[in-house]
Amino acid sequence: MTKSVVLAFSGGLGTIAALHILRRQFGRNVITYTANLGQKGSTEAVCERAIELGAASAHVGDLRQRFLTEFVWPAIRAGAVCESGYALAHALARPLIVSELVRIAREEGAQLIAHGCAGKSNDQVRFEVSAAALGPDIGVLSPLRQQNLLRRDELFAYCRRHRLPTEVRDCRFSITENLFGTSVQWDRAPDPFAEVPEGVHQHTRSLDVTPDEPLDLVVSFNHGVPCSIDGASAPPIVLIERLRDLAGEHGVGRLQTIEDRLIGIKMVEVYEQPAATILHTARAALERLVLAPDLARFKGEISRRYAHLVYQGFWFSELREALDAFVEKATRFVTGDVRLRLFKGTCRVTGVRSRYGLYRQGLAEPTTIGDEFVHGSVPGFLDTISGPIKAGRHDFH
């Protein structure tokens, strides 16, 4: 019996080459899947290209709503941002795509799934780890790696040799995009000291052409999940697109960083994450108002661990699910409004309020008028913290 394979197909150079390689191995038993995650361009046109290149059938799925509600919102609530500043836009998308590949493979009776990830990419790890979790009985192919097409120039040479589309050749870089952010891959390794070319930025304006007046807006949260802008409720897709456009107009959300890739090398990474910048900035401010100090500190540790799991591809892990259970409990009072000011590439909190806030103006009052703090309690407090010192506990902090 001839095996069938389901290929994640974006229409980019890597997946075009992957489709051709798989066609040579499996004939017309290659099925493609293209996910609509809010990227530019028509996913239907990508499917048409797959058929033209010999795919037996081409599936497309609008995953925007699921992407936001099942992956992005939990990551926002968890405060999941890598140490490099990366808000995980693409790391969050990969497990969702793999879940669809596995679903289609089972529906179509395919024994294999495949991806067109580059040899140095993190995504190859995320695809294969997620596939092992969801479909351990389904094999995973990495055609580019298996054919030693590990470098971009090798991909171009392969496509030219087999007369495959290579119209992207004139670009110095390629851009991966979804609703939550974009990332840039270069034809050549960039110099970390060099300035990023303006042409790579798709959603954020250069500071030279941003408005000369700041923009104030209010972002509201309900139990740690964003729900409205300036008091107007909006469904997830509308909300994220609105924030992306507002932040982008003011040049907010650019990130150039050095990142430690999963294969053990450092890479220059360039991201655009305008909506993520607003949401994480606002969420952090609201948490500082409503969370008790010990809970806030511990949640910071959870946030870092959560981000690390997602970055490594372990979305479908028991630990990530357990962390989500903690986060859900910890953020039950993260409800309120955050006012932010966007101006010339900056996103600054200018106000925060919540009915669950732990701040009390009367307790913080520095004058006798309105001061509610019981100053007589200070000696008792000092006794509780000075006891270990009096007893010789010099290691007390």
N, C-alpha and C positions, 0 to 999 in steps of 0.2 A: 504494500500500500504506500503510495507517494505521500510524504509528509507535507503539511502546509505550515506557513509561518506568517505571523502578524507583525508588521513593521511599523514602528512609530515614525511617521513621515511628516516632516515640516516643509519639504520642498526646497530646503537648502542643499548646498553642495554635498555635505556628508551623507544626507539621506538619499540623495539621487544616486550617489555611488553605491550606497548600501543596497538600494533596490536593484541596481544592475547586477551586483554580485550575487544576491539571493536569486534573481531570475536565472542566472547561469547554473545555480545549484538546484533550484526547485521548479524551474520552468514557470508555468502560469499559476503556480500555487502560492503566490505571494499576495497577501492581503495587506493593505495599508490602513493606518488610522491617523487622522489629523485632528488635533484638539484645538478648539477655539477658546483661547484664554484671554482674549482681548487684544491680541497683537494686530498690527496693521496688515492690510491685505485680506484677500478673500480666501477663506478656507476651502470654499467650493472650487476655486481656481486651482488650488493645490491638489485637490482630489482629481481634477481633470488631468493635471500634469502626471499624476501617478498612473492613471489609466493609459495615457499616451506613452508612458515609459514601460508599459507592459504588466502593470499590476492586474491581477484577476478581478479584484474588486477594491473599492476605496470607501472607507467609512469616515464620517466626520461627526464630531460631537461638540455641542455648545456647553462647555464646562465652566463658564464664567461664574454662575451663581454658586455652584458647588465649590469651586475653587475658593471663593471668598468666605462662604459660611462655614465650610468644613475644614479649611486649612488656614486661610489668612486670619480670620477672626480669632480662632484659638491661639495662633501665634502672637497676635496683637495683645490679647488678654494675658498671655504668659510673659509678655515683654521680651520675646525671643529676638535678640539682635546679636550677631557675632561680635567678638572683640574688635574686629576690623571695622565695624560699623555697618556691615552688610545685613540688610533686613530680610534676607532669605527668599526673595521673590521667586527664584527659579528652583531652589532646593525644595520649596513647598509645592511646586507644580509637578515635580517628577513623580512622586508616589501616586498622585491622582491619575496621571497619564498611564502609569503602569497598571493601576487597577482596571482601567478601561481596556488595555491590551489583553489582560488576563480574561476579562469578561468576554471579549470578542473571540478570543482563542477558544474558549469553552463553547460559545454559541456556534462557531464555525467548524468545530472539531479539529482545530489546529493543535499540533503538538509542540509548537515552538513560537516564541516571540523574539523580536530583534530590535536593535536600536542602531543609530548612526553616529554615536558619540565619538569624539576624538580621543586619541590615545592618552593624552595628558589631562583629560577633563575629569572633574568631580562627578559629572552626570552619569558616566558609565558605571561608577560605583553605586550611585543612588538607584539607577534602573535595576541593576542586578540584585542588590540587597532587597529592594521592594518586591521584585519578582520571586525571590526565594521565600519571602514571607507569605505572599498571596497565592503563589502557584508552584509549590515545590515539585509538583509532578510535570510542570511545563519547562522545557529547556529554553535557555536564553542564548542567542547568538549575537556576537559583536563583529559584523562582517569586516569593518575597517581594520580592527585590531587583528583579526584572523588572517587578513590579506596583507598585513604590514603596511597599510595606508595610514601611517601614524602622523604624518606631517601635511600641512596644507598644500605645499607645492607638489607632494606626491598625489594628493587628491586631484589637483588640477590636471596633472599629467595623465592620470588614469581616465578622467572624464574626457580629455581631448583625444586620447588614444581610442576611446570607444564612442566618440562623437556624441557625448552627452552634453546637455546644456551647461554652459560655464559663463553665463553673462555677468555673474558677480565678480569676475576676475579683475575688473578695473577698480574695485574697492580695496582700500587698505585695511578694512576691518569689516566684520559682520556683526550684526546686532541681534540679540535674543531678547524677546519682548513679551510681557504679559501685563495684565491690569495693574499689578503691584510694583512693577519695575522693569528696567532694562539692564542688560550687561553687554559688554563689548569684547569681541575676540579680534585679535590683530593678525595681519598677514605675517608680521615680524614681531619678535619680542620687543615691547616698548622700553625705553630708558626710563627708570623710575624718577629721574630728575627732570625729564622733559615735560613740557606742558601738553596737556591733552588737546588734540585738534578740536576746534569748535564743531566740526561737522559730525562728530560722533553723538552729539546730544540731540535727542529726538523730542523730548518733552519739557525741557527747561531752557529758558532764555538766557542768553549771555547777559551779564550784569550791565553791559553798555546799553542794552535796549530794554531793561526792566523799567517799570513805572518809577517815577521820582517821588511818588506818594505811597506810604505804606498801606497795607490792607489789613484791617482787623476783622477777624471772624471768630465765631464761637462753635466749638465742636463738643457735642454731648455724648455721654456714654451711659449705657445701662448694664450694670453688672460686668463691667470691663469691656463691653462690646460697643463700638461706635454706632450711633443710631440717628444723629441729625446734625445739620449744619445751620447755624443761625436760627435755631428753633424750628426749622422745617425738617420733618422726618423724611427719610429717603431710603428706598431699597438699596441693598448693598452695592449693586453695579453702578447705580446713579451716584451714590455717595462717594465711591472711590474715584470715579471719573471726574466728579466735580472737584474733589480735593486735589487730584493730579493736575487739573487744568489751572486751578487757582495758585497752587504752589509753583507750578512750572512757569506761569506768567511772571512770577517774582524771582525766578532763578533759584528756587529752593529745592534741594534734594540731590545735588551732585556729590559723588564720592569717588575719589581716586585713592586707592589703598594698596598696601602690600598684604597679600593673603597667603596663608599656608595651605596649600592644596593637600588633598587626601593622599596623594601618591608621594608626598614628602618633599616637594619643592616649593619655593616661594615664587609667586607670580604677581605682576602688576595687574590689578583689577580695577575696572572703571564701571561704575553703576550710576543709574539714575533712579531715584526712589522718592519722588516728591510726595505722594500720598503717605507713604510709610513714614517719612520724616515728620510730617504733621501729626500722624496718629500716635507714634511712639513718644513724641515730645509731650503731647497732651495727656496721654495715659500716665506717663511718669509723674507729671505734675499733680494729677488727680489722686494718684496713689499716695503721694507724699502728704496729702491733706487727710485722707481717710484711713490709712493703715497705721496700726500701732507699730512702734519702732522695731520691736523684735520680729514681728511678722514681715515688715517691709525689708529688713535686712535678709531674712531667710528667703523671701520671695526673690530677692536679687540673685541669690545662689541658684535657685530653681530656674530662673530666667536664663542664666548662663548655661546650665546643664541642658535645658530644653533646646536652646539654640544649637548647642554642640551636637545633640542627637539628630536634629533636622539636617544640619549641615552634612553629617556623615551618612545620611540616608536611612536612619532608623525611625522613620515615622511610624511604621507598623511594628512597634515594639511594645512590650508590656510596660517598660519603664516610662515611655512617652505617655501611654494611657494613664498610668498611675500619677504622673506629674500633672496631667490635665485634671484629674480628680482633685488634687491639692489646689491647683490654680482656681478651679471653679469655686471651691470653698473660700479661698483667700480673697477673691475678688467680688464676693457677694455684695459688698458695700461700695464698690468702685462705680458709683452712679453720680453723675453731676455734669457740670459745664466747665469748659476751659476756654478762656479767651486767649487768642494768639495774634501776634502781629507778624506779617510777612513783609520783608523789605530787603531788597538787594542781596538775595541769597541767604538771608537769615530767617529763622523761625523762632520767635521768642514768646514765652508765656507772659501775659500781662494781667491775668486774673484767673481765679479758680474758685468754684463754689460747689457745695454738696450738702444735702440735708444730713448726710452721715459724717460730715467733717469733724475731726477731733480738735480743731483749733477753736479756742474760746477767747474772744477779744478781751473780756473782763479779766481773765487770768493772765493775759499777756500785757495788760495795761501798765505802762511805766510810771504813771502819775497817780496821785491819791484819788483823783476823780475817776470813779468807775472801777477801781482796782478791787478784784474779788479774791485775789490770792491770799491764803492764810500764811502770813510770814512766820508765825510761830511754829510752823511745821518744819522749818529748815533745820533747827538743832536735832530733831529726831531723825531726819534724813541723814545728817552728817554722822550721827552715831552709828547708823546701820552700815555706812561705807567705811568708817574709820576703825571699826572693830578689828578686822583682820590686820590692819597696820599696827595697832596697839599690841596685838598678840604676836607680832614678829613676822607677819605674812608679807615680806617685802616684794614678793612676786605679784601682788595684787594690782590689777589694772582697772 
